[in-house]
Amino acid sequence: MFLLKYKIINNDKKKYLLFLHCICGNNNIFIKQFPMFSSEYNFILIDLPGHGESLDYQFPFSFDDVVLDIVSILNKENIETIDIISLSLGTMIATKLCMYIPKRINKIVFTGCVFGFSYKLLAFLFSFFIKIKSMVPRRIYMFFITLLILPGKQSQERRNSLYRYSLYMQRNFLYNWLDIMQDFFIDYDLVYSKKLSSSDISKIYIAGSQDCIFSNKVLDSINQNPFNIIYILQSSSHLCNYDSETEFNNIVSHFLS
């Protein structure tokens, strides 16, 4: 039995749109997208392990565990095909879904992709922080992790929100996510990048111009396929769907239609 909590918002449409949220967040991060897409889609809102109501998930867990449970939800609800809007951690889940159920996915929006770090120093720092997580008080530890993910003054409000939420998350869930994220980066370079690039699934990549931590890695990855499309939203951070909602919504609406 799957333990992920989810909600189906039935807008009396034939198509389904799956939203996959970021770490230390919830589906409210898509609140600026819901009105735009409710006219075309029913929504599938899933609380990832340790988030929202998915607090009794088995521990430790892997990306495969989470993805298989999402597939089980689709099967239970008799949902044959989906489109996906994914954000940050959600882009990792969407990537894994591409490996498991490629024929059931029509289109994917990858927002604020987390496929690896833009610079080797950042990758080293993240790996270092993973190793010392049990030695450092969580408040200090998460201050540096959130600063690494959302640097700069322009991201201070969202960084503070991410930091506060991280302190409410159960420690085992938070640290489990960070551990398997590091494993994902390795697998992405070895396997997923090539498979995702060559996939027949229609996909676009959207990043913020101020997302210097991850965006260069995304550009390097998607340039492997000349048919890949990326949009860079100016004056936007890692959470560009929230910073530039009008531009983001227009791009996504055009793509999905």
Secondary structure, 3 states (H helix, E strand, C coil): CCCCEEEEECCCCCEEEEEECCCCCCHHHHCCCHHHHCCCEEEEEEECCCCCCCCCCCCCCCHHHHHHHHHHHHHHCCCCCEEEEEECHHHHHHHHHHHHCHHHEEEEEEECCCCCCCCHHHHHHHHHHHHCCCCCCHHHHHHHHHHHHCCCHHHHHHHHHHHHHHHHCCHHHHHHHHHHHHHHHHHHHHHHHHHHHHCCCEEEEEEECCCCCCHHHHHHHHCCCCCCEEEEECCCCCCHHHHCHHHHHHHHHHHHC
